[in-house]
Amino acid sequence: MFNLSRTALLAAAALLLVACNPNNGPAELTEKRIAAVAERIAPHGQVAMEGDAMTAPPAAAGGVARSGEEIYNSNCVACHSSGAMGAPKFGDAAAWAARVDAKGLETIYANAINGIGMMPAKGTCMSCSDDDIKATTDYMVENSQ
């Protein structure tokens, strides 16, 4: 049977626990906390219809530009160091030269940005701009010659 006094007692205890937690009380918002909240709730991208002008290119994660080497080491190394799922290995001059000669660098850029075969779009680096992906591709090609 439903016991109203027991339910009220449990609700009061839960309320007391929440109220006594110093992390739940009214805290003064500092600039750092405000910035952290703004970053967590910021949209992860923009939608533009064909013909619309983008207001600004997407910023790199944290607002700091990353090199092709940094992006490779954080997003691409898993597949391109081992050749997983047919990925051309980093440092394999023959594999990269064959792709560049057969398809051209612009096609390789497009494949890296949009994905191809088992490689997902942008190699899972959704915070990377198209230019970041091109720089990373250049880094892999240049270090495989």
N, C-alpha and C positions, 0 to 999 in steps of 0.2 A: 504494500500500500504506500502511497505517496505521503511523505512526511514533510509538511511545509516548514516546520521549525528547523528540521535538520538541513533542508535545502537553504534556508535563510542563513543558518549558521555557516555552512560551507561557502556561500557567496560572500558573507562578511569576512571570513578568513582569507579568501582569495583577494578581496579588495584590500585588506590590510597588508597582505604580502606585497601587492603591487605598489601600494602607497608608501611602504617603508623602504622600497628599493631605491637607493640614491640615483640609480641610472634612469629611473622612470619619473623622477620629480622634475619640476620646472627648472631647467638648466639654462644658464645664460648661453646664447648661441654665439660662438666665436666665428671669426672669418674663416678659419680653417674648417670648422664643422659645417658651415654654410656651403663652402666650396665642395666639400666631400659629398654633401647631399645633392648639390646641383650636378655633380659628375655622375652620381648613381642614377639619377632620374633623367639625364640628358638622352635625347634620341640617339640611336646608334647609326643613323643614316638619314638620307634625304630622298625624297621621291620627286622626280621631275618628269613631266610628260614631254614627249617629243616636241621640240621647238622651244621649250622653256629654257631660260638661261639659269644656270646654277649661280647662286649668290656668292659662293666661295667653295674652293675645293675642299674635300674632307681633310680634316687635320689628322696628323698622326696621333696615335694613342699617347695621351699625356701631353700633347702639344709639342713634343720634341721630335724633330726629324731623326729618322734612323737610317743607317747606311744599308746598302744591299747585303753586306756581310752580316750585319746584325739581324736582319730579317731572315736571311738564309739560316743562320744558327738557331733562331727561335722557331721557325715555321717549316723550313724546307729540308733540313738536315736528315730527318728521320727516313724519308724516302730516297732522297738524292744521294745520300752517303752509301746506301746499301743497294740501290737499284730496285727497291721494292716496287712491285706491280708494274715493272717496265720503265720506271723513271730513269732518265739518263743519269749516270753517276757523276758526281762532282769530280772533276779532274780527268774524266775520260774524254780525251780530245777527239777520238774517232766518233764516239756517239754524238757529241755535240756538233762536230763539223758536218756529219751526215744530215742532221736536222736543219742546220743553218743553210747548207747547200741545197737541200731538197725543198725546203719550205720558205726560207728567207726569215730574217729576224723579225719582221713585222707580224708574220703568222705565228712565230713562237711567242711573241708578246701577247697576241690575241688569245692563244691557247692558255698561257699562264694566267691571264686575267679572267677568262671565261671558263676555264677548265677544259680538260680533254681526257678521254678514256677514264681511268680510275682517279685522275687528279681532279680534286674539287676546285671550284673557282677560287682564284687567288691563293691556292694551296692552303686554304683555311685561314689566311690572314685577312679577316674581314675588316680590320682596322687599317689595312694598307690601302693607299690610293693606287690608281693605275700606274702613276709614275714610280711609286715605291716598288711595285711588281716589276716594272721595266728595269729599274736599277738593280734589283735582285737577280733578274735574268741576266743582265749584263755582267754582273759579278760572277755568276756561275759559268757563263760562256768564256769570259776573259781568263778565268782561272782553270780552264780546261784546254788551253792551247799549247 
